[in-house]
């Protein structure tokens, strides 16, 4: 295991992180859409309001705060909720409280001390934690290098406890909680993306893992959700919850018993979409149409307009209606409109195209793809094919890979400028 995980702490990753503002379960779906759009992630933590006792000077402890955490709400959750029949028939759906939308899961967030070792934080995330709630603390003084408050294994004093920028305290060694001053009731939230961004900055210390292929590392996850392009898109929301929050849209190849990926329905793809348009499309179109698009002649995106259309070929209120044509551009995609579902991926390259890599891609290349596209995962295709799906690599798989004990190490000062080359194996 790389020593970088033993000599860094969670506080190293909080530099520059904004203070977290709690989003309460009593707020509306409309407010949640704005909050997700303004956040740095495609999901937001949802909280219950605190019930503060009348005692003066009362301070909420970590256990009480943990109990107030409800779950994480993402864009796919909202679109799936709005796509339900009862929501499409209710013009006030955007005013519904998010408590009716979010899936309660108290284990997705955990409060930790800024002095928690990074290796311990990674283990928490490998067990399913997606956010770490970290108390805001003062800026480290005497920082010897970026992202580190440790030098030669000793804790550096902070600005309030030291008059010297380079002074060391023997008493503070192995006592991370005394090496900082936390601001009461002020926290920042660390995500798995923050950890991956940190790992990109320390690739040399992870050698030889960064240049090892994901197939060699054995981290390709074959337990993913998928839906065939010919099925109604709404069926994707009935798949069991899994990580990452994404459903691959597949077509069967013509001559082989294999499936190729033509798109995806995911929280990251729907992050900054037109939620009303996406909800209508999810309820009315086939999965292939949803990700590839059809001609757009929709002049309005209000619920009343969407209600004029039922599922293709269906009826509403006993009267048959002609389905309006929909463009995936209205939910943030920008493909070339196909005339049939079986058209090749090369015909609709754009934001609708799924993010893919090869089985021979290096771990570093996959991490770079995820960060550059702000994606939570990358779909994996065969080495000799652009679209025959093999599996998926997400945050969990990357964290598993970097914490494995490698069989051999290369010198830690080796240059990794060429880590994006996917021909490594």
Secondary structure as GFF3:
##gff-version 3
##sequence-region A 1 425
A	DSSP	three_ten_helix	3	5	.	.	.	ID=ss1
A	DSSP	three_ten_helix	10	14	.	.	.	ID=ss2
A	DSSP	beta_strand	23	24	.	.	.	ID=ss3
A	DSSP	alpha_helix	29	38	.	.	.	ID=ss4
A	DSSP	beta_strand	43	47	.	.	.	ID=ss5
A	DSSP	alpha_helix	62	68	.	.	.	ID=ss6
A	DSSP	beta_strand	69	74	.	.	.	ID=ss7
A	DSSP	alpha_helix	75	82	.	.	.	ID=ss8
A	DSSP	alpha_helix	85	88	.	.	.	ID=ss9
A	DSSP	three_ten_helix	93	95	.	.	.	ID=ss10
A	DSSP	three_ten_helix	98	100	.	.	.	ID=ss11
A	DSSP	three_ten_helix	106	108	.	.	.	ID=ss12
A	DSSP	beta_strand	109	112	.	.	.	ID=ss13
A	DSSP	alpha_helix	118	126	.	.	.	ID=ss14
A	DSSP	beta_strand	131	137	.	.	.	ID=ss15
A	DSSP	beta_strand	150	151	.	.	.	ID=ss16
A	DSSP	beta_strand	154	155	.	.	.	ID=ss17
A	DSSP	three_ten_helix	176	178	.	.	.	ID=ss18
A	DSSP	beta_strand	182	191	.	.	.	ID=ss19
A	DSSP	alpha_helix	192	200	.	.	.	ID=ss20
A	DSSP	three_ten_helix	203	206	.	.	.	ID=ss21
A	DSSP	three_ten_helix	209	211	.	.	.	ID=ss22
A	DSSP	alpha_helix	214	217	.	.	.	ID=ss23
A	DSSP	beta_strand	225	228	.	.	.	ID=ss24
A	DSSP	three_ten_helix	233	238	.	.	.	ID=ss25
A	DSSP	beta_strand	246	252	.	.	.	ID=ss26
A	DSSP	beta_strand	259	266	.	.	.	ID=ss27
A	DSSP	alpha_helix	275	284	.	.	.	ID=ss28
A	DSSP	alpha_helix	287	292	.	.	.	ID=ss29
A	DSSP	alpha_helix	303	306	.	.	.	ID=ss30
A	DSSP	beta_strand	315	316	.	.	.	ID=ss31
A	DSSP	beta_strand	319	320	.	.	.	ID=ss32
A	DSSP	three_ten_helix	328	331	.	.	.	ID=ss33
A	DSSP	three_ten_helix	345	348	.	.	.	ID=ss34
A	DSSP	beta_strand	356	358	.	.	.	ID=ss35
A	DSSP	alpha_helix	363	372	.	.	.	ID=ss36
A	DSSP	beta_strand	377	381	.	.	.	ID=ss37
A	DSSP	beta_strand	389	394	.	.	.	ID=ss38
A	DSSP	alpha_helix	395	402	.	.	.	ID=ss39
###
